[in-house]
């Protein structure tokens, strides 16, 4: 009796195993993945006590590299880039200020899935470090515009990150990235400023393979939350392009 039923039990077990979902072990291989080249154009506004002193740059351009090594569900997104622009000083006609800005961020993220969405949550550190040159010396009197004469300006802090992406078609996808720095440190010469915060939003459209190339939008604001930017605000926005050359292979689990 037992001998006769044994093949039946084995057959039923094999059949159930074929239809029941099985857990997929997270890969433990460390992957370098492919660096991505990013370029963007846009505009920038900056205001100190917005009712009296502000500037606008309409030809903001930047170039940078995104690189995201990964280990299983963990990722280490790294970005480094350069911006350059100049602007006039409304308090001092004829005076020009030039900024060469290094932009960088490094984070650790945990990637996961919910329904059809690929998600990543993490924490990191970001900053902008500016070298400033001016066609005139800084004024001796304490004035809000002394901030723009500061030879170095650093804006940095710990940021919280959330990203989501969805593949709508094998050759087309959408994504959204959110980053928030609750407490921004601003190091520069000039008037004392209140507590600042930073909020960034980056939508994306991907084409080709998942990491082929992407059209990006971006909006980034540094402001004092207590008065919604009435004391200080810096806003950047624009569009960009990110290209993956694919020489080191691609990670199918990567989130935009």
N, C-alpha and C positions, 0 to 999 in steps of 0.2 A: 504493500500500500504506500509506504513512504517512498520506495524507489520509483513507483509510477508517478507520484506527484512532484518529484524533484524537478524534472525538466519543465513542468508547467510553472512552478514557482520561479525558476530562472528566466523563463520566457516572459512572465508578467513583469518581473523586475527590470528586464532589459527594455520592455515597452514603456514602462513608467519613466525610466531614466531618459528615454528619448524625448518625452514630452514635458517633463518637469524642468523649470529653469534652474540653472546651477550658478553658484556664486563664482565670480571671476576674481581671482587673486590679483591684487594690485601689483603691477610690475615694480621691481626694485632696482632696475637698471638706471644708472645716472646718464642722462642725455644732455648733450651740449645744445642740440637744436640749432636752428639757423638764425643768425643775426638778420635784422630787418632794417632797411634804410628808410628814414622818414624825413619828408620835407613838407613845409607848410608856409602859407602866406595868410596875413590877416591884419588886424588893427589892434591898437593898444590905447587905452585912456588911463590917465593917472590924475588924481585930484587930492590936494591937501586943503582941508577946509573948503569943500567943493564950491562954496558960493564965491570964493575970491581967487582961487589959484588952481588951474587945471591945464593939462596938455593932451594932445591927441597925435598918434602916429598912425598913418594910413598905409604904410608900406612895411609892416613888420614881417620879416622873413626868418625862417629857422631851418636848420639841418641837424639831424641827429640819428642815433642808432638805438634800436630796441633789441634786447637779447634776453631770452628766457630759458636758462637751463632748468631741467626738471628731474625729480627723483620720485617715481610713483605718482601719487596724487599731489605732491608738493612741487611748487614752482618758485623760482627766484628771479622775478622780472627786474631787469636793469635797463635804465635809460640814461643816455648822456647826449647832450646836444648843445648847439651854439645859436645865439640870436645876436643881431646887430642892428642898431637904429640910432637916429639922432633927432633932436627936437629943439625948438626955440624956447626961450624963457619970457613969458609975458611981462614979468616984472622988470626985465632988463633987455630991451629991444636990441637985436643984433647979436646976442649971446647964444651960442649953440652948445648943446651938451651931447656927447656921444657915449653910448653904452655898448660894451661888448659883454654879453651875458652868457655864462655857462649854466646850463640847466641839467640837473641830475636827480635820479631817484633810484632807490634799491629797496626791495620788499620781499617778504615771504608770504606765499599764498597757498591756501588749501583748495584744491579743485574738486568739484563734485557735480552730480547731475540731479535735476529735478524735472520730471516729465521729459519734455523734449529740449530743455534748456541746459546748456553747459555753463556752470557757475564757478566763480572763484572769489573767495573772501580772504583778506589779508591785512597786514600792517607793514608799514615801511617808513622810510625817511626820504624827504624830498627837499630840494632847495634851488634857489637861483642866486648866483654870485656874479655881481656886476662890477666891471672896471669902468670908471667914468672919467672922461676928459672933457674939459670945458675951454671955450675960447676966451674966457676971462676968469680972474681970480674970484674966489668966494667973497661975498660982502662981509664987512666987519660986523655990521649990526645983526642981532638975532632976528631972523625973518623966516617964515615958512619955506621960502624958496632955497634956503641954505641946504635943505635936504637934497636938492638936485645938483649942488656943487660937491657933494660928498664924493671923495675919490673911489670909495668902495661901498657897495650896498649889498647886504646879504639878507635874504628872505628865506627862512627854512623852518622845518619842524617835522614832528611825527605825524604820519597820515594814516587814515583808515581807508581801505579800498574794497570795492565791490564791483565785479564785472559779470556780465551775462552775454551769452551768444546763442544764436539759433541758426541751424542750417535749414533754409527754406527750399533749397534745391541743391543737388550735388555740386553745382557750379556757382551758387549764390547764397549768401548768408547775411545776417544782421547782428550787430552787437552794440552794447552800451557799457561804458565805464564810468564809475563815480568815485571820486576821491575827496576826502575831507580831512583837513588839518585843523583840529579844534583850536590849537594855540600856536600862532605863528610868531617866531622870533625875527625881529627886524633890527639889523645892526647897520646904522648909518649916522652920519653927522646931521643934525637938524633938530627940529622941535620934538619934544616928548610926545609919543603917540600912545593911544589907548591899546588895550588888548585887541589883537587882530586874529582873524580866522581866514581860512582859504577853502574854497569849494571849486571843484573841477568836474565838468561833464564832457564826455567824449563819445558821441555816436559814431558808428562805422558801418559801411557796406563792403562786403568782401566778394571778390570775383575770382574765377578760376578755381583752383583747389582751395582747401580751407584757409591756407596761409599763402595764397598766390599773391594778390595785391589787394589793398583796401583803400577806399575813399573815406577820409576822416573829416569829422567836424570837431571843433573844440571851443569850449568857453571856460575861462579860468578867472576867478575873482578873489582878490585879497582885500578885506575890508574890516572895519570895526563893527562887530555885530550889535553893539549897544546902541548905535545911532544909524545902523544900516548904511554905513559908508559916508556919513556926513562929515566925519573928521578926516578919514583917509580911505582911499579906494584905488585899486589898480585892477583893470579889467582887460583881458585879452580874449579875442575870438577870431575864428577864421576857418579855413579848410585846408586839408592836406592830403598827401598820398604816402602810403607805406608799401614797400616792395620787399618780397621775400625771394632771395636768389636761390634758395634750396640746395646749397652745396653741402650742407652738413645733415640733411634729412629733416623731416618735419614730424612734429608730435601731433597725432590726431586728436589728442585730448586738450590741446592748447585752447585757451579762452582768449578772445580778443581783449 
